[in-house]
Amino acid sequence: MAVQRKVEPSVGNLDALMELVEEIADHVRSHPLAGFPQARCTEVANEPVYAADHLEELRQFTSVLTLTYRVWR
C-alpha cells in the first residue's frame, strides 16, 4: 500500500502526510479485510518512512506500507 502526493517539501506538509500514513497503518492493524474477514494484519512495515529521492527529485511524497496478513481458521 502506498501514499503518494505532489508536495512542496516543507515540515508542515511532511508532518501531515506522515500522520496520514500512521492513521492508515493503525486502521489496517485494527480492522479485518472486508472481503476476507478471517485474515488479520500481523505486521506493518514502513521502511524507509518516505522516499527522500522522490521528494528531492520529483517533489513527490512517497511512503510505502508493507502489510503481512495471517488467516486464522
PyMOL commands that set and color helices and strands:
alter all, ss='L'
color gray80, all
select helices_A, chain A and resi 11-30+52-58
alter helices_A, ss='H'
color red, helices_A
select strands_A, chain A and resi 2-6+39-45+60-64+66-71
alter strands_A, ss='S'
color yellow, strands_A
deselect
rebuild
show_as cartoon
